Amino acid sequence: MLQYTRYSLDAIRNEACELVRKGLVDRKQPIYVLCQFFPRDEWESIECELERNDFLLRDQILDLMGCEEWRED
């Protein structure tokens, strides 16, 4: 039986923040670059969750992260 995990917007946001913090993605990159860090078979549901919350895959990761403060290095 296939396991299915539904990602909430908060979970997607947390993962994006962690990836930015680790330097694996840049906050100015489009959201679609996150797909390489999630299981391939679950990306469609993640994409749907983003769309339900009015995010486009071309939006910057910074938009997804919200109003958190990030310092420029």
PQR file with spaces between the fields and no chain letter, atoms N, CA, C, O and H, PARSE charges and radii, in Angstrom:
ATOM       1  N    MET     1       0.831   -1.175    0.000 -0.4000 1.5000
ATOM       2  CA   MET     1       0.000    0.000    0.000 -0.0000 2.0000
ATOM       3  C    MET     1       0.885    1.251    0.000  0.5500 1.7000
ATOM       4  O    MET     1       1.873    1.323    0.731 -0.5500 1.4000
ATOM       5  N    LEU     2       0.518    2.234   -0.828 -0.4000 1.5000
ATOM       6  CA   LEU     2       1.284    3.466   -0.915 -0.0000 2.0000
ATOM       7  C    LEU     2       1.022    4.346    0.288  0.5500 1.7000
ATOM       8  O    LEU     2      -0.111    4.475    0.751 -0.5500 1.4000
ATOM       9  H    LEU     2      -0.285    2.176   -1.422  0.4000 1.0000
ATOM      10  N    GLN     3       2.082    4.946    0.785 -0.4000 1.5000
ATOM      11  CA   GLN     3       1.931    5.888    1.875 -0.0000 2.0000
ATOM      12  C    GLN     3       1.754    7.272    1.292  0.5500 1.7000
ATOM      13  O    GLN     3       2.454    7.642    0.349 -0.5500 1.4000
ATOM      14  H    GLN     3       3.003    4.841    0.410  0.4000 1.0000
ATOM      15  N    TYR     4       0.836    8.039    1.835 -0.4000 1.5000
ATOM      16  CA   TYR     4       0.562    9.378    1.345 -0.0000 2.0000
ATOM      17  C    TYR     4       0.690   10.342    2.504  0.5500 1.7000
ATOM      18  O    TYR     4       0.066   10.154    3.548 -0.5500 1.4000
ATOM      19  H    TYR     4       0.268    7.739    2.601  0.4000 1.0000
ATOM      20  N    THR     5       1.488   11.361    2.328 -0.4000 1.5000
ATOM      21  CA   THR     5       1.657   12.388    3.343 -0.0000 2.0000
ATOM      22  C    THR     5       1.134   13.692    2.776  0.5500 1.7000
ATOM      23  O    THR     5       1.535   14.110    1.690 -0.5500 1.4000
ATOM      24  H    THR     5       1.995   11.514    1.480  0.4000 1.0000
ATOM      25  N    ARG     6       0.249   14.327    3.503 -0.4000 1.5000
ATOM      26  CA   ARG     6      -0.261   15.615    3.061 -0.0000 2.0000
ATOM      27  C    ARG     6       0.541   16.685    3.772  0.5500 1.7000
ATOM      28  O    ARG     6       0.657   16.686    4.998 -0.5500 1.4000
ATOM      29  H    ARG     6      -0.076   13.987    4.385  0.4000 1.0000
ATOM      30  N    TYR     7       1.088   17.586    2.994 -0.4000 1.5000
ATOM      31  CA   TYR     7       1.876   18.671    3.555 -0.0000 2.0000
ATOM      32  C    TYR     7       0.983   19.888    3.758  0.5500 1.7000
ATOM      33  O    TYR     7       0.280   20.314    2.842 -0.5500 1.4000
ATOM      34  H    TYR     7       0.994   17.585    1.998  0.4000 1.0000
ATOM      35  N    SER     8       1.016   20.437    4.955 -0.4000 1.5000
ATOM      36  CA   SER     8       0.293   21.681    5.231 -0.0000 2.0000
ATOM      37  C    SER     8       1.157   22.840    4.729  0.5500 1.7000
ATOM      38  O    SER     8       2.348   22.678    4.465 -0.5500 1.4000
ATOM      39  H    SER     8       1.587   20.091    5.700  0.4000 1.0000
ATOM      40  N    LEU     9       0.538   23.994    4.606 -0.4000 1.5000
ATOM      41  CA   LEU     9       1.290   25.170    4.198 -0.0000 2.0000
ATOM      42  C    LEU     9       2.407   25.461    5.207  0.5500 1.7000
ATOM      43  O    LEU     9       3.513   25.837    4.819 -0.5500 1.4000
ATOM      44  H    LEU     9      -0.430   24.126    4.821  0.4000 1.0000
ATOM      45  N    ASP    10       2.119   25.288    6.483 -0.4000 1.5000
ATOM      46  CA   ASP    10       3.150   25.516    7.512 -0.0000 2.0000
ATOM      47  C    ASP    10       4.331   24.562    7.347  0.5500 1.7000
ATOM      48  O    ASP    10       5.483   24.965    7.504 -0.5500 1.4000
ATOM      49  H    ASP    10       1.221   24.983    6.798  0.4000 1.0000
ATOM      50  N    ALA    11       4.049   23.312    7.033 -0.4000 1.5000
ATOM      51  CA   ALA    11       5.125   22.335    6.839 -0.0000 2.0000
ATOM      52  C    ALA    11       5.977   22.700    5.623  0.5500 1.7000
ATOM      53  O    ALA    11       7.201   22.579    5.663 -0.5500 1.4000
ATOM      54  H    ALA    11       3.112   22.985    6.905  0.4000 1.0000
ATOM      55  N    ILE    12       5.338   23.142    4.552 -0.4000 1.5000
ATOM      56  CA   ILE    12       6.061   23.558    3.341 -0.0000 2.0000
ATOM      57  C    ILE    12       6.912   24.782    3.661  0.5500 1.7000
ATOM      58  O    ILE    12       8.076   24.866    3.268 -0.5500 1.4000
ATOM      59  H    ILE    12       4.344   23.241    4.519  0.4000 1.0000
ATOM      60  N    ARG    13       6.316   25.722    4.379 -0.4000 1.5000
ATOM      61  CA   ARG    13       7.014   26.951    4.778 -0.0000 2.0000
ATOM      62  C    ARG    13       8.232   26.614    5.645  0.5500 1.7000
ATOM      63  O    ARG    13       9.322   27.142    5.425 -0.5500 1.4000
ATOM      64  H    ARG    13       5.371   25.654    4.698  0.4000 1.0000
ATOM      65  N    ASN    14       8.040   25.743    6.619 -0.4000 1.5000
ATOM      66  CA   ASN    14       9.137   25.357    7.514 -0.0000 2.0000
ATOM      67  C    ASN    14      10.281   24.704    6.747  0.5500 1.7000
ATOM      68  O    ASN    14      11.454   24.970    7.007 -0.5500 1.4000
ATOM      69  H    ASN    14       7.154   25.314    6.798  0.4000 1.0000
ATOM      70  N    GLU    15       9.919   23.849    5.802 -0.4000 1.5000
ATOM      71  CA   GLU    15      10.949   23.187    4.993 -0.0000 2.0000
ATOM      72  C    GLU    15      11.705   24.215    4.151  0.5500 1.7000
ATOM      73  O    GLU    15      12.929   24.146    4.038 -0.5500 1.4000
ATOM      74  H    GLU    15       8.966   23.632    5.591  0.4000 1.0000
ATOM      75  N    ALA    16      10.982   25.161    3.564 -0.4000 1.5000
ATOM      76  CA   ALA    16      11.612   26.210    2.757 -0.0000 2.0000
ATOM      77  C    ALA    16      12.565   27.042    3.614  0.5500 1.7000
ATOM      78  O    ALA    16      13.684   27.335    3.192 -0.5500 1.4000
ATOM      79  H    ALA    16       9.988   25.217    3.656  0.4000 1.0000
ATOM      80  N    CYS    17      12.132   27.419    4.803 -0.4000 1.5000
ATOM      81  CA   CYS    17      12.981   28.206    5.713 -0.0000 2.0000
ATOM      82  C    CYS    17      14.248   27.444    6.078  0.5500 1.7000
ATOM      83  O    CYS    17      15.337   28.016    6.119 -0.5500 1.4000
ATOM      84  H    CYS    17      11.224   27.181    5.147  0.4000 1.0000
ATOM      85  N    GLU    18      14.100   26.169    6.339 -0.4000 1.5000
ATOM      86  CA   GLU    18      15.258   25.341    6.696 -0.0000 2.0000
ATOM      87  C    GLU    18      16.233   25.225    5.527  0.5500 1.7000
ATOM      88  O    GLU    18      17.447   25.278    5.724 -0.5500 1.4000
ATOM      89  H    GLU    18      13.215   25.704    6.305  0.4000 1.0000
ATOM      90  N    LEU    19      15.711   25.069    4.320 -0.4000 1.5000
ATOM      91  CA   LEU    19      16.565   24.964    3.135 -0.0000 2.0000
ATOM      92  C    LEU    19      17.304   26.271    2.874  0.5500 1.7000
ATOM      93  O    LEU    19      18.465   26.255    2.463 -0.5500 1.4000
ATOM      94  H    LEU    19      14.725   25.026    4.161  0.4000 1.0000
ATOM      95  N    VAL    20      16.643   27.400    3.109 -0.4000 1.5000
ATOM      96  CA   VAL    20      17.299   28.701    2.958 -0.0000 2.0000
ATOM      97  C    VAL    20      18.375   28.850    4.035  0.5500 1.7000
ATOM      98  O    VAL    20      19.493   29.276    3.745 -0.5500 1.4000
ATOM      99  H    VAL    20      15.701   27.413    3.442  0.4000 1.0000
ATOM     100  N    ARG    21      18.039   28.501    5.263 -0.4000 1.5000
ATOM     101  CA   ARG    21      18.994   28.615    6.366 -0.0000 2.0000
ATOM     102  C    ARG    21      20.258   27.791    6.110  0.5500 1.7000
ATOM     103  O    ARG    21      21.366   28.213    6.439 -0.5500 1.4000
ATOM     104  H    ARG    21      17.131   28.155    5.498  0.4000 1.0000
ATOM     105  N    LYS    22      20.070   26.610    5.519 -0.4000 1.5000
ATOM     106  CA   LYS    22      21.206   25.732    5.214 -0.0000 2.0000
ATOM     107  C    LYS    22      21.958   26.166    3.959  0.5500 1.7000
ATOM     108  O    LYS    22      23.026   25.633    3.657 -0.5500 1.4000
ATOM     109  H    LYS    22      19.169   26.267    5.253  0.4000 1.0000
ATOM     110  N    GLY    23      21.403   27.133    3.228 -0.4000 1.5000
ATOM     111  CA   GLY    23      22.060   27.607    2.007 -0.0000 2.0000
ATOM     112  C    GLY    23      21.847   26.707    0.802  0.5500 1.7000
ATOM     113  O    GLY    23      22.558   26.833   -0.195 -0.5500 1.4000
ATOM     114  H    GLY    23      20.535   27.566    3.473  0.4000 1.0000
ATOM     115  N    LEU    24      20.875   25.798    0.878 -0.4000 1.5000
ATOM     116  CA   LEU    24      20.617   24.889   -0.233 -0.0000 2.0000
ATOM     117  C    LEU    24      19.793   25.545   -1.342  0.5500 1.7000
ATOM     118  O    LEU    24      19.869   25.146   -2.504 -0.5500 1.4000
ATOM     119  H    LEU    24      20.297   25.697    1.688  0.4000 1.0000
ATOM     120  N    VAL    25      19.009   26.548   -0.970 -0.4000 1.5000
ATOM     121  CA   VAL    25      18.271   27.352   -1.946 -0.0000 2.0000
ATOM     122  C    VAL    25      18.390   28.812   -1.519  0.5500 1.7000
ATOM     123  O    VAL    25      18.678   29.115   -0.361 -0.5500 1.4000
ATOM     124  H    VAL    25      18.947   26.872   -0.026  0.4000 1.0000
ATOM     125  N    ASP    26      18.167   29.692   -2.460 -0.4000 1.5000
ATOM     126  CA   ASP    26      18.188   31.123   -2.177 -0.0000 2.0000
ATOM     127  C    ASP    26      16.755   31.607   -2.046  0.5500 1.7000
ATOM     128  O    ASP    26      15.879   31.167   -2.791 -0.5500 1.4000
ATOM     129  H    ASP    26      17.933   29.446   -3.401  0.4000 1.0000
ATOM     130  N    ARG    27      16.515   32.494   -1.123 -0.4000 1.5000
ATOM     131  CA   ARG    27      15.144   32.968   -0.885 -0.0000 2.0000
ATOM     132  C    ARG    27      14.565   33.719   -2.070  0.5500 1.7000
ATOM     133  O    ARG    27      13.354   33.926   -2.135 -0.5500 1.4000
ATOM     134  H    ARG    27      17.226   32.852   -0.518  0.4000 1.0000
ATOM     135  N    LYS    28      15.413   34.133   -3.014 -0.4000 1.5000
ATOM     136  CA   LYS    28      14.932   34.851   -4.198 -0.0000 2.0000
ATOM     137  C    LYS    28      14.645   33.915   -5.370  0.5500 1.7000
ATOM     138  O    LYS    28      14.186   34.366   -6.420 -0.5500 1.4000
ATOM     139  H    LYS    28      16.397   33.965   -2.962  0.4000 1.0000
ATOM     140  N    GLN    29      14.905   32.638   -5.206 -0.4000 1.5000
ATOM     141  CA   GLN    29      14.595   31.662   -6.257 -0.0000 2.0000
ATOM     142  C    GLN    29      13.095   31.415   -6.282  0.5500 1.7000
ATOM     143  O    GLN    29      12.404   31.643   -5.290 -0.5500 1.4000
ATOM     144  H    GLN    29      15.278   32.272   -4.353  0.4000 1.0000
ATOM     145  N    PRO    30      12.590   30.943   -7.432 -0.5600 1.5000
ATOM     146  CA   PRO    30      11.159   30.616   -7.495  0.2800 2.0000
ATOM     147  C    PRO    30      10.823   29.398   -6.644  0.5500 1.7000
ATOM     148  O    PRO    30      11.665   28.528   -6.423 -0.5500 1.4000
ATOM     149  N    ILE    31       9.604   29.350   -6.178 -0.4000 1.5000
ATOM     150  CA   ILE    31       9.133   28.262   -5.319 -0.0000 2.0000
ATOM     151  C    ILE    31       9.328   26.896   -5.969  0.5500 1.7000
ATOM     152  O    ILE    31       9.576   25.912   -5.272 -0.5500 1.4000
ATOM     153  H    ILE    31       8.919   30.056   -6.358  0.4000 1.0000
ATOM     154  N    TYR    32       9.221   26.822   -7.294 -0.4000 1.5000
ATOM     155  CA   TYR    32       9.300   25.503   -7.939 -0.0000 2.0000
ATOM     156  C    TYR    32      10.629   24.793   -7.709  0.5500 1.7000
ATOM     157  O    TYR    32      10.694   23.577   -7.889 -0.5500 1.4000
ATOM     158  H    TYR    32       9.020   27.621   -7.861  0.4000 1.0000
ATOM     159  N    VAL    33      11.695   25.500   -7.318 -0.4000 1.5000
ATOM     160  CA   VAL    33      12.963   24.807   -7.058 -0.0000 2.0000
ATOM     161  C    VAL    33      12.864   23.904   -5.829  0.5500 1.7000
ATOM     162  O    VAL    33      13.698   23.018   -5.641 -0.5500 1.4000
ATOM     163  H    VAL    33      11.642   26.488   -7.172  0.4000 1.0000
ATOM     164  N    LEU    34      11.854   24.124   -4.999 -0.4000 1.5000
ATOM     165  CA   LEU    34      11.678   23.275   -3.817 -0.0000 2.0000
ATOM     166  C    LEU    34      11.315   21.842   -4.176  0.5500 1.7000
ATOM     167  O    LEU    34      11.496   20.935   -3.364 -0.5500 1.4000
ATOM     168  H    LEU    34      11.177   24.844   -5.151  0.4000 1.0000
ATOM     169  N    CYS    35      10.802   21.629   -5.389 -0.4000 1.5000
ATOM     170  CA   CYS    35      10.344   20.292   -5.769 -0.0000 2.0000
ATOM     171  C    CYS    35      11.444   19.248   -5.654  0.5500 1.7000
ATOM     172  O    CYS    35      11.153   18.072   -5.434 -0.5500 1.4000
ATOM     173  H    CYS    35      10.654   22.366   -6.049  0.4000 1.0000
ATOM     174  N    GLN    36      12.693   19.651   -5.798 -0.4000 1.5000
ATOM     175  CA   GLN    36      13.790   18.683   -5.716 -0.0000 2.0000
ATOM     176  C    GLN    36      14.056   18.202   -4.293  0.5500 1.7000
ATOM     177  O    GLN    36      14.823   17.260   -4.095 -0.5500 1.4000
ATOM     178  H    GLN    36      12.929   20.606   -5.978  0.4000 1.0000
ATOM     179  N    PHE    37      13.432   18.837   -3.296 -0.4000 1.5000
ATOM     180  CA   PHE    37      13.651   18.480   -1.903 -0.0000 2.0000
ATOM     181  C    PHE    37      12.479   17.734   -1.278  0.5500 1.7000
ATOM     182  O    PHE    37      12.527   17.365   -0.105 -0.5500 1.4000
ATOM     183  H    PHE    37      12.809   19.603   -3.457  0.4000 1.0000
ATOM     184  N    PHE    38      11.438   17.515   -2.053 -0.4000 1.5000
ATOM     185  CA   PHE    38      10.268   16.776   -1.590 -0.0000 2.0000
ATOM     186  C    PHE    38      10.157   15.495   -2.401  0.5500 1.7000
ATOM     187  O    PHE    38      10.634   15.441   -3.534 -0.5500 1.4000
ATOM     188  H    PHE    38      11.399   17.815   -3.007  0.4000 1.0000
ATOM     189  N    PRO    39       9.540   14.470   -1.847 -0.5600 1.5000
ATOM     190  CA   PRO    39       9.344   13.233   -2.617  0.2800 2.0000
ATOM     191  C    PRO    39       8.577   13.526   -3.914  0.5500 1.7000
ATOM     192  O    PRO    39       7.560   14.219   -3.906 -0.5500 1.4000
ATOM     193  N    ARG    40       9.076   12.995   -5.001 -0.4000 1.5000
ATOM     194  CA   ARG    40       8.504   13.264   -6.325 -0.0000 2.0000
ATOM     195  C    ARG    40       7.014   12.946   -6.394  0.5500 1.7000
ATOM     196  O    ARG    40       6.242   13.701   -6.985 -0.5500 1.4000
ATOM     197  H    ARG    40       9.902   12.432   -5.008  0.4000 1.0000
ATOM     198  N    ASP    41       6.612   11.836   -5.796 -0.4000 1.5000
ATOM     199  CA   ASP    41       5.208   11.420   -5.884 -0.0000 2.0000
ATOM     200  C    ASP    41       4.287   12.258   -4.997  0.5500 1.7000
ATOM     201  O    ASP    41       3.067   12.098   -5.050 -0.5500 1.4000
ATOM     202  H    ASP    41       7.239   11.222   -5.316  0.4000 1.0000
ATOM     203  N    GLU    42       4.852   13.143   -4.188 -0.4000 1.5000
ATOM     204  CA   GLU    42       4.033   13.999   -3.330 -0.0000 2.0000
ATOM     205  C    GLU    42       4.017   15.453   -3.798  0.5500 1.7000
ATOM     206  O    GLU    42       3.285   16.276   -3.248 -0.5500 1.4000
ATOM     207  H    GLU    42       5.843   13.273   -4.145  0.4000 1.0000
ATOM     208  N    TRP    43       4.819   15.768   -4.806 -0.4000 1.5000
ATOM     209  CA   TRP    43       4.915   17.154   -5.251 -0.0000 2.0000
ATOM     210  C    TRP    43       3.576   17.697   -5.751  0.5500 1.7000
ATOM     211  O    TRP    43       3.265   18.866   -5.522 -0.5500 1.4000
ATOM     212  H    TRP    43       5.414   15.100   -5.253  0.4000 1.0000
ATOM     213  N    GLU    44       2.794   16.883   -6.416 -0.4000 1.5000
ATOM     214  CA   GLU    44       1.505   17.354   -6.938 -0.0000 2.0000
ATOM     215  C    GLU    44       0.598   17.852   -5.811  0.5500 1.7000
ATOM     216  O    GLU    44      -0.065   18.878   -5.959 -0.5500 1.4000
ATOM     217  H    GLU    44       3.046   15.933   -6.601  0.4000 1.0000
ATOM     218  N    SER    45       0.565   17.136   -4.693 -0.4000 1.5000
ATOM     219  CA   SER    45      -0.268   17.582   -3.576 -0.0000 2.0000
ATOM     220  C    SER    45       0.307   18.852   -2.937  0.5500 1.7000
ATOM     221  O    SER    45      -0.447   19.700   -2.460 -0.5500 1.4000
ATOM     222  H    SER    45       1.104   16.302   -4.573  0.4000 1.0000
ATOM     223  N    ILE    46       1.618   18.983   -2.926 -0.4000 1.5000
ATOM     224  CA   ILE    46       2.260   20.193   -2.409 -0.0000 2.0000
ATOM     225  C    ILE    46       1.910   21.375   -3.300  0.5500 1.7000
ATOM     226  O    ILE    46       1.581   22.460   -2.820 -0.5500 1.4000
ATOM     227  H    ILE    46       2.231   18.293   -3.313  0.4000 1.0000
ATOM     228  N    GLU    47       1.986   21.148   -4.590 -0.4000 1.5000
ATOM     229  CA   GLU    47       1.630   22.182   -5.563 -0.0000 2.0000
ATOM     230  C    GLU    47       0.172   22.631   -5.371  0.5500 1.7000
ATOM     231  O    GLU    47      -0.121   23.825   -5.419 -0.5500 1.4000
ATOM     232  H    GLU    47       2.253   20.266   -4.980  0.4000 1.0000
ATOM     233  N    CYS    48      -0.718   21.693   -5.160 -0.4000 1.5000
ATOM     234  CA   CYS    48      -2.135   22.010   -4.927 -0.0000 2.0000
ATOM     235  C    CYS    48      -2.310   22.829   -3.644  0.5500 1.7000
ATOM     236  O    CYS    48      -3.090   23.781   -3.617 -0.5500 1.4000
ATOM     237  H    CYS    48      -0.480   20.723   -5.121  0.4000 1.0000
ATOM     238  N    GLU    49      -1.593   22.463   -2.594 -0.4000 1.5000
ATOM     239  CA   GLU    49      -1.668   23.210   -1.336 -0.0000 2.0000
ATOM     240  C    GLU    49      -1.182   24.641   -1.524  0.5500 1.7000
ATOM     241  O    GLU    49      -1.776   25.581   -0.994 -0.5500 1.4000
ATOM     242  H    GLU    49      -0.959   21.689   -2.616  0.4000 1.0000
ATOM     243  N    LEU    50      -0.105   24.801   -2.276 -0.4000 1.5000
ATOM     244  CA   LEU    50       0.400   26.145   -2.564 -0.0000 2.0000
ATOM     245  C    LEU    50      -0.628   26.958   -3.344  0.5500 1.7000
ATOM     246  O    LEU    50      -0.891   28.116   -3.019 -0.5500 1.4000
ATOM     247  H    LEU    50       0.377   24.038   -2.706  0.4000 1.0000
ATOM     248  N    GLU    51      -1.205   26.344   -4.374 -0.4000 1.5000
ATOM     249  CA   GLU    51      -2.209   27.033   -5.186 -0.0000 2.0000
ATOM     250  C    GLU    51      -3.445   27.388   -4.367  0.5500 1.7000
ATOM     251  O    GLU    51      -4.020   28.461   -4.551 -0.5500 1.4000
ATOM     252  H    GLU    51      -0.991   25.403   -4.637  0.4000 1.0000
ATOM     253  N    ARG    52      -3.858   26.505   -3.469 -0.4000 1.5000
ATOM     254  CA   ARG    52      -5.006   26.781   -2.595 -0.0000 2.0000
ATOM     255  C    ARG    52      -4.763   28.020   -1.731  0.5500 1.7000
ATOM     256  O    ARG    52      -5.699   28.711   -1.328 -0.5500 1.4000
ATOM     257  H    ARG    52      -3.391   25.634   -3.320  0.4000 1.0000
ATOM     258  N    ASN    53      -3.509   28.276   -1.465 -0.4000 1.5000
ATOM     259  CA   ASN    53      -3.134   29.422   -0.639 -0.0000 2.0000
ATOM     260  C    ASN    53      -2.596   30.590   -1.472  0.5500 1.7000
ATOM     261  O    ASN    53      -1.884   31.458   -0.967 -0.5500 1.4000
ATOM     262  H    ASN    53      -2.748   27.715   -1.792  0.4000 1.0000
ATOM     263  N    ASP    54      -2.953   30.586   -2.753 -0.4000 1.5000
ATOM     264  CA   ASP    54      -2.644   31.688   -3.680 -0.0000 2.0000
ATOM     265  C    ASP    54      -1.160   31.903   -3.957  0.5500 1.7000
ATOM     266  O    ASP    54      -0.735   33.032   -4.203 -0.5500 1.4000
ATOM     267  H    ASP    54      -3.531   29.881   -3.163  0.4000 1.0000
ATOM     268  N    PHE    55      -0.372   30.838   -3.918 -0.4000 1.5000
ATOM     269  CA   PHE    55       1.026   30.926   -4.317 -0.0000 2.0000
ATOM     270  C    PHE    55       1.177   30.349   -5.711  0.5500 1.7000
ATOM     271  O    PHE    55       0.572   29.330   -6.043 -0.5500 1.4000
ATOM     272  H    PHE    55      -0.717   29.921   -3.718  0.4000 1.0000
ATOM     273  N    LEU    56       1.987   31.007   -6.522 -0.4000 1.5000
ATOM     274  CA   LEU    56       2.328   30.501   -7.846 -0.0000 2.0000
ATOM     275  C    LEU    56       3.727   29.925   -7.771  0.5500 1.7000
ATOM     276  O    LEU    56       4.554   30.398   -6.991 -0.5500 1.4000
ATOM     277  H    LEU    56       2.478   31.835   -6.253  0.4000 1.0000
ATOM     278  N    LEU    57       3.998   28.920   -8.565 -0.4000 1.5000
ATOM     279  CA   LEU    57       5.316   28.288   -8.523 -0.0000 2.0000
ATOM     280  C    LEU    57       6.421   29.240   -8.955  0.5500 1.7000
ATOM     281  O    LEU    57       7.590   29.017   -8.639 -0.5500 1.4000
ATOM     282  H    LEU    57       3.327   28.535   -9.198  0.4000 1.0000
ATOM     283  N    ARG    58       6.066   30.291   -9.668 -0.4000 1.5000
ATOM     284  CA   ARG    58       7.071   31.276  -10.094 -0.0000 2.0000
ATOM     285  C    ARG    58       7.332   32.349   -9.031  0.5500 1.7000
ATOM     286  O    ARG    58       8.276   33.128   -9.158 -0.5500 1.4000
ATOM     287  H    ARG    58       5.116   30.472   -9.924  0.4000 1.0000
ATOM     288  N    ASP    59       6.489   32.392   -7.974 -0.4000 1.5000
ATOM     289  CA   ASP    59       6.712   33.327   -6.878 -0.0000 2.0000
ATOM     290  C    ASP    59       8.037   32.998   -6.200  0.5500 1.7000
ATOM     291  O    ASP    59       8.503   31.860   -6.249 -0.5500 1.4000
ATOM     292  H    ASP    59       5.722   31.759   -7.872  0.4000 1.0000
ATOM     293  N    GLN    60       8.630   33.988   -5.576 -0.4000 1.5000
ATOM     294  CA   GLN    60       9.893   33.755   -4.869 -0.0000 2.0000
ATOM     295  C    GLN    60       9.651   33.006   -3.564  0.5500 1.7000
ATOM     296  O    GLN    60       8.600   33.137   -2.938 -0.5500 1.4000
ATOM     297  H    GLN    60       8.251   34.913   -5.536  0.4000 1.0000
ATOM     298  N    ILE    61      10.638   32.225   -3.174 -0.4000 1.5000
ATOM     299  CA   ILE    61      10.570   31.508   -1.906 -0.0000 2.0000
ATOM     300  C    ILE    61      10.345   32.488   -0.758  0.5500 1.7000
ATOM     301  O    ILE    61       9.668   32.160    0.217 -0.5500 1.4000
ATOM     302  H    ILE    61      11.492   32.118   -3.683  0.4000 1.0000
ATOM     303  N    LEU    62      10.904   33.675   -0.869 -0.4000 1.5000
ATOM     304  CA   LEU    62      10.722   34.706    0.148 -0.0000 2.0000
ATOM     305  C    LEU    62       9.235   35.006    0.363  0.5500 1.7000
ATOM     306  O    LEU    62       8.813   35.238    1.495 -0.5500 1.4000
ATOM     307  H    LEU    62      11.454   33.941   -1.660  0.4000 1.0000
ATOM     308  N    ASP    63       8.443   35.003   -0.706 -0.4000 1.5000
ATOM     309  CA   ASP    63       6.998   35.229   -0.585 -0.0000 2.0000
ATOM     310  C    ASP    63       6.354   34.138    0.266  0.5500 1.7000
ATOM     311  O    ASP    63       5.482   34.415    1.090 -0.5500 1.4000
ATOM     312  H    ASP    63       8.787   34.814   -1.626  0.4000 1.0000
ATOM     313  N    LEU    64       6.782   32.923    0.063 -0.4000 1.5000
ATOM     314  CA   LEU    64       6.256   31.788    0.815 -0.0000 2.0000
ATOM     315  C    LEU    64       6.653   31.875    2.288  0.5500 1.7000
ATOM     316  O    LEU    64       5.867   31.531    3.172 -0.5500 1.4000
ATOM     317  H    LEU    64       7.490   32.698   -0.607  0.4000 1.0000
ATOM     318  N    MET    65       7.863   32.331    2.540 -0.4000 1.5000
ATOM     319  CA   MET    65       8.373   32.397    3.903 -0.0000 2.0000
ATOM     320  C    MET    65       7.646   33.449    4.725  0.5500 1.7000
ATOM     321  O    MET    65       7.666   33.386    5.954 -0.5500 1.4000
ATOM     322  H    MET    65       8.501   32.610    1.822  0.4000 1.0000
ATOM     323  N    GLY    66       7.020   34.388    4.093 -0.4000 1.5000
ATOM     324  CA   GLY    66       6.250   35.397    4.818 -0.0000 2.0000
ATOM     325  C    GLY    66       7.093   36.562    5.284  0.5500 1.7000
ATOM     326  O    GLY    66       8.066   36.948    4.637 -0.5500 1.4000
ATOM     327  H    GLY    66       7.004   34.439    3.095  0.4000 1.0000
ATOM     328  N    CYS    67       6.710   37.107    6.401 -0.4000 1.5000
ATOM     329  CA   CYS    67       7.323   38.356    6.858 -0.0000 2.0000
ATOM     330  C    CYS    67       8.458   38.137    7.842  0.5500 1.7000
ATOM     331  O    CYS    67       8.811   39.047    8.592 -0.5500 1.4000
ATOM     332  H    CYS    67       5.920   36.794    6.927  0.4000 1.0000
ATOM     333  N    GLU    68       9.024   36.966    7.849 -0.4000 1.5000
ATOM     334  CA   GLU    68      10.156   36.734    8.745 -0.0000 2.0000
ATOM     335  C    GLU    68      11.333   37.594    8.316  0.5500 1.7000
ATOM     336  O    GLU    68      11.522   37.857    7.128 -0.5500 1.4000
ATOM     337  H    GLU    68       8.738   36.227    7.239  0.4000 1.0000
ATOM     338  N    GLU    69      12.103   38.020    9.265 -0.4000 1.5000
ATOM     339  CA   GLU    69      13.248   38.876    8.963 -0.0000 2.0000
ATOM     340  C    GLU    69      14.456   38.020    8.618  0.5500 1.7000
ATOM     341  O    GLU    69      14.781   37.060    9.316 -0.5500 1.4000
ATOM     342  H    GLU    69      11.950   37.807   10.229  0.4000 1.0000
ATOM     343  N    TRP    70      15.104   38.384    7.540 -0.4000 1.5000
ATOM     344  CA   TRP    70      16.320   37.695    7.100 -0.0000 2.0000
ATOM     345  C    TRP    70      17.382   38.756    6.912  0.5500 1.7000
ATOM     346  O    TRP    70      17.154   39.775    6.261 -0.5500 1.4000
ATOM     347  H    TRP    70      14.840   39.164    6.972  0.4000 1.0000
ATOM     348  N    ARG    71      18.514   38.514    7.473 -0.4000 1.5000
ATOM     349  CA   ARG    71      19.587   39.477    7.299 -0.0000 2.0000
ATOM     350  C    ARG    71      20.380   39.140    6.046  0.5500 1.7000
ATOM     351  O    ARG    71      20.544   37.975    5.685 -0.5500 1.4000
ATOM     352  H    ARG    71      18.700   37.686    8.003  0.4000 1.0000
ATOM     353  N    GLU    72      20.859   40.168    5.404 -0.4000 1.5000
ATOM     354  CA   GLU    72      21.691   39.998    4.207 -0.0000 2.0000
ATOM     355  C    GLU    72      23.116   39.716    4.659  0.5500 1.7000
ATOM     356  O    GLU    72      23.660   40.437    5.495 -0.5500 1.4000
ATOM     357  H    GLU    72      20.726   41.115    5.697  0.4000 1.0000
ATOM     358  N    ASP    73      23.707   38.689    4.119 -0.4000 1.5000
ATOM     359  CA   ASP    73      25.120   38.381    4.459 -0.0000 2.0000
ATOM     360  C    ASP    73      26.038   38.935    3.409  0.5500 1.7000
ATOM     361  O    ASP    73      27.255   38.783    3.511 -0.5500 1.4000
ATOM     362  H    ASP    73      23.265   38.103    3.440  0.4000 1.0000
